[in-house]
């Protein structure tokens, strides 16, 4: 496949690549990059909360047996993965067919992702001790988190294709920083009260 691409007349493979200086000041002061950072931070917070704290929550709060726990705690991540693939395909199809504009596609998918996951997380706090309902809400949260991949997850390519690498690095750093903050925040704020 790569050999065929190189033999083609594609600009990417036939022109000399020039190393461009990275305009860090412009990147770090751009409102679109900051918006992406905020959205990535929120998405990362949900994803890493589910990854790191869900097994403990299911065991100590929902009183699930450890043998059931492995599949149930992996269910939101599995659904997020599947939904991520499908939503990416769907969003590109909607744009390619002209059903939604580029911007509208991002808004719809980001809105569904953020509002859906938020609504489910808030609903979990309101349903009381109903383990089956909570597991369903957690699964829907995973689905909503996956919808993010049909939205602005690859927005850095649209912002500045020549600088997509540095922008992607910044956005992924923000996602991972939110993951690093989860455990200390939960440990300090709720471990003794919930678990």
C-alpha positions as CSV (number, residue, x, y, z in Angstrom):
1,X,0.0,0.0,0.0
2,X,2.7,2.5,1.0
3,X,4.7,1.6,-2.1
4,X,1.7,2.3,-4.3
5,X,1.2,5.7,-2.6
6,X,4.8,6.6,-3.2
7,X,4.6,5.7,-6.9
8,X,1.5,7.9,-7.2
9,X,1.7,11.5,-8.2
10,X,0.5,12.6,-4.8
11,X,2.1,15.9,-3.6
12,X,2.8,14.4,-0.2
13,X,5.3,11.9,-1.7
14,X,6.6,13.9,-4.7
15,X,7.4,17.3,-3.2
16,X,10.3,17.9,-0.9
17,X,9.1,18.3,2.6
18,X,10.3,21.5,4.3
19,X,10.8,21.8,8.0
20,X,8.6,24.7,9.0
21,X,9.2,26.6,12.3
22,X,6.5,25.9,14.8
23,X,4.6,29.1,15.7
24,X,4.2,28.2,19.4
25,X,2.9,31.7,20.4
26,X,0.1,31.5,17.9
27,X,-0.7,27.9,18.8
28,X,-0.8,28.6,22.5
29,X,-2.9,31.8,22.2
30,X,-5.4,30.4,19.6
31,X,-9.0,30.3,20.9
32,X,-9.7,27.1,18.9
33,X,-6.7,25.3,20.5
34,X,-7.9,26.4,24.0
35,X,-11.4,25.2,23.3
36,X,-10.0,21.9,22.2
37,X,-8.0,21.7,25.4
38,X,-11.0,22.4,27.6
39,X,-13.1,19.8,25.7
40,X,-10.3,17.2,25.8
41,X,-9.8,17.9,29.5
42,X,-13.5,17.1,30.2
43,X,-13.5,14.0,28.0
44,X,-10.3,12.8,29.6
45,X,-11.7,13.3,33.0
46,X,-14.7,11.0,32.2
47,X,-12.6,8.4,30.5
48,X,-9.9,8.2,33.2
49,X,-12.4,8.2,36.0
50,X,-14.1,5.2,34.4
51,X,-10.7,3.5,33.8
52,X,-9.2,4.0,37.3
53,X,-12.1,4.2,39.7
54,X,-14.9,2.1,38.2
55,X,-13.7,-1.3,39.5
56,X,-13.4,0.1,43.1
57,X,-16.8,1.7,42.8
58,X,-18.4,-1.5,41.6
59,X,-16.8,-3.6,44.3
60,X,-17.2,-1.3,47.3
61,X,-20.4,0.6,46.5
62,X,-22.4,-1.7,44.3
63,X,-21.1,-4.8,46.1
64,X,-20.4,-6.7,42.9
65,X,-18.5,-10.0,43.1
66,X,-15.0,-9.8,41.8
67,X,-15.7,-12.4,39.0
68,X,-18.5,-10.3,37.5
69,X,-16.6,-7.2,38.1
70,X,-14.0,-7.6,35.3
71,X,-16.5,-7.6,32.4
72,X,-18.8,-5.0,33.9
73,X,-16.0,-2.6,34.7
74,X,-14.6,-3.1,31.1
75,X,-18.0,-2.7,29.5
76,X,-18.0,1.2,29.3
77,X,-14.5,1.1,27.7
78,X,-15.5,-1.6,25.3
79,X,-18.6,0.3,24.2
80,X,-16.6,3.5,23.9
81,X,-14.1,1.8,21.6
82,X,-16.8,0.3,19.4
83,X,-18.8,3.6,19.4
84,X,-15.6,5.6,18.6
85,X,-15.0,3.6,15.5
86,X,-18.6,3.7,14.3
87,X,-19.0,7.4,15.1
88,X,-15.9,8.3,13.2
89,X,-17.2,6.5,10.2
90,X,-20.6,8.0,10.5
91,X,-19.4,11.5,10.9
92,X,-17.2,11.3,7.8
93,X,-20.1,9.8,5.9
94,X,-22.4,12.6,6.9
95,X,-19.9,15.2,5.8
96,X,-19.0,13.4,2.6
97,X,-22.7,13.0,1.6
98,X,-23.4,16.7,2.4
99,X,-26.0,15.9,5.1
100,X,-24.1,18.0,7.6
101,X,-21.5,20.6,7.3
102,X,-18.0,20.1,8.8
103,X,-18.8,22.4,11.7
104,X,-22.3,21.1,12.3
105,X,-20.9,17.5,12.4
106,X,-18.4,18.5,15.1
107,X,-21.1,20.3,17.1
108,X,-23.6,17.4,17.0
109,X,-21.1,14.7,17.9
110,X,-19.3,16.8,20.6
111,X,-22.7,17.8,22.0
112,X,-24.0,14.2,22.1
113,X,-20.7,13.1,23.7
114,X,-20.4,15.8,26.4
115,X,-24.1,16.2,27.3
116,X,-24.8,12.5,27.2
117,X,-21.9,11.5,29.4
118,X,-22.6,14.4,31.8
119,X,-26.3,13.5,32.0
120,X,-25.5,9.8,32.8
121,X,-22.9,10.7,35.5
122,X,-25.3,13.1,37.2
123,X,-28.2,10.5,36.9
124,X,-26.0,7.9,38.7
125,X,-25.9,10.2,41.7
126,X,-29.7,10.4,41.7
127,X,-30.9,6.8,41.2
128,X,-30.0,5.5,44.6
129,X,-28.8,2.0,45.2
130,X,-30.0,0.4,41.9
131,X,-27.0,-1.5,40.6
132,X,-28.6,-2.6,37.3
133,X,-29.6,1.0,36.5
134,X,-26.2,2.3,37.4
135,X,-24.5,-0.3,35.2
136,X,-26.8,0.7,32.3
137,X,-25.9,4.4,32.9
138,X,-22.2,3.6,33.0
139,X,-22.5,1.7,29.7
140,X,-24.3,4.7,28.1
141,X,-21.6,6.9,29.4
142,X,-19.1,4.7,27.6
143,X,-21.1,5.0,24.4
144,X,-21.3,8.8,24.8
145,X,-17.5,9.0,25.4
146,X,-17.0,7.1,22.2
147,X,-19.0,9.6,20.2
148,X,-16.2,12.1,20.8
149,X,-14.2,10.4,18.1
150,X,-16.8,11.4,15.5
151,X,-16.5,15.0,16.7
152,X,-13.5,17.2,17.2
153,X,-11.0,14.5,18.2
154,X,-9.1,15.1,15.0
155,X,-9.9,18.8,14.9
156,X,-6.2,19.6,15.0
157,X,-5.9,18.4,11.4
158,X,-8.5,21.0,10.4
159,X,-7.0,23.8,12.5
160,X,-3.5,23.7,11.0
161,X,-2.6,20.7,9.0
162,X,1.1,21.7,9.0
163,X,1.1,21.9,12.7
164,X,-1.3,19.0,13.6
165,X,1.5,17.1,15.3
166,X,2.3,19.8,17.9
167,X,-1.4,20.6,18.4
168,X,-2.2,17.0,18.8
169,X,0.6,16.6,21.3
170,X,-0.8,19.5,23.4
171,X,-4.3,18.1,23.3
172,X,-3.2,14.6,24.3
173,X,-1.1,16.0,27.0
174,X,-4.2,17.7,28.4
175,X,-6.2,14.5,28.2
176,X,-3.5,12.6,30.1
177,X,-3.0,15.3,32.7
178,X,-6.6,15.0,33.6
179,X,-6.0,11.3,34.0
180,X,-3.1,12.0,36.4
181,X,-5.3,14.3,38.5
182,X,-8.2,11.8,39.0
183,X,-6.8,9.5,41.6
184,X,-5.5,12.3,44.0
185,X,-8.8,14.2,43.6
186,X,-11.0,11.2,44.3
187,X,-8.7,10.0,47.1
188,X,-8.8,13.3,48.8
189,X,-12.5,14.1,48.2
190,X,-14.5,10.9,48.5
191,X,-12.6,7.7,49.5
192,X,-13.4,8.0,53.2
193,X,-17.0,9.1,52.5
194,X,-18.0,6.7,49.7
195,X,-15.9,3.6,49.9
